[in-house]
Amino acid sequence: LGGIVFEKSGSYTPIWWLSVLFGVLSALINLPIVEKPVVRAVAQPA
């Protein structure tokens, strides 16, 4: 994809900014996620 954009624009700047945008969007999507510890059952001796 970077090569195609470079051929069309003569620069990697547009694809670089697109990558930055994807990083920011993925961070925003993950902000509301709250991970809670998983309660695991303790194995009982037989």
C-alpha beads as a LAMMPS data file, in Angstrom:
LAMMPS data file: protein, C-alpha beads

46 atoms
45 bonds

1 atom types
1 bond types

-500.0 500.0 xlo xhi
-500.0 500.0 ylo yhi
-500.0 500.0 zlo zhi

Masses

1 110.0

Atoms # bond

1 1 1 0.000 0.000 0.000
2 1 1 2.838 2.383 0.800
3 1 1 4.381 1.766 -2.608
4 1 1 1.132 2.553 -4.400
5 1 1 0.710 5.806 -2.473
6 1 1 4.353 6.685 -3.141
7 1 1 3.888 6.121 -6.880
8 1 1 0.795 8.343 -6.948
9 1 1 2.039 11.152 -4.688
10 1 1 5.834 10.910 -4.865
11 1 1 6.024 10.883 -1.064
12 1 1 5.472 8.547 1.857
13 1 1 3.922 11.371 3.903
14 1 1 0.253 10.525 3.144
15 1 1 0.646 6.871 4.130
16 1 1 2.603 7.911 7.233
17 1 1 -0.242 10.180 8.360
18 1 1 -2.757 7.442 7.573
19 1 1 -0.773 5.108 9.849
20 1 1 -0.810 7.734 12.604
21 1 1 -4.572 8.125 12.172
22 1 1 -5.088 4.352 12.442
23 1 1 -2.998 4.282 15.631
24 1 1 -4.997 7.093 17.228
25 1 1 -8.317 5.527 16.204
26 1 1 -7.316 2.143 17.612
27 1 1 -6.281 3.790 20.892
28 1 1 -9.641 5.587 21.115
29 1 1 -11.540 2.379 20.395
30 1 1 -9.680 0.596 23.208
31 1 1 -10.086 3.352 25.830
32 1 1 -13.481 2.190 27.143
33 1 1 -12.302 -1.398 27.640
34 1 1 -11.954 -2.266 31.324
35 1 1 -10.324 -5.611 31.947
36 1 1 -11.279 -7.382 35.129
37 1 1 -9.312 -10.235 36.666
38 1 1 -10.624 -13.690 35.857
39 1 1 -11.687 -15.743 38.879
40 1 1 -10.321 -19.233 38.420
41 1 1 -11.429 -22.286 40.341
42 1 1 -8.839 -23.783 42.654
43 1 1 -8.137 -27.464 42.005
44 1 1 -9.140 -29.698 44.914
45 1 1 -6.924 -32.656 45.832
46 1 1 -8.481 -36.017 44.976

Bonds

1 1 1 2
2 1 2 3
3 1 3 4
4 1 4 5
5 1 5 6
6 1 6 7
7 1 7 8
8 1 8 9
9 1 9 10
10 1 10 11
11 1 11 12
12 1 12 13
13 1 13 14
14 1 14 15
15 1 15 16
16 1 16 17
17 1 17 18
18 1 18 19
19 1 19 20
20 1 20 21
21 1 21 22
22 1 22 23
23 1 23 24
24 1 24 25
25 1 25 26
26 1 26 27
27 1 27 28
28 1 28 29
29 1 29 30
30 1 30 31
31 1 31 32
32 1 32 33
33 1 33 34
34 1 34 35
35 1 35 36
36 1 36 37
37 1 37 38
38 1 38 39
39 1 39 40
40 1 40 41
41 1 41 42
42 1 42 43
43 1 43 44
44 1 44 45
45 1 45 46
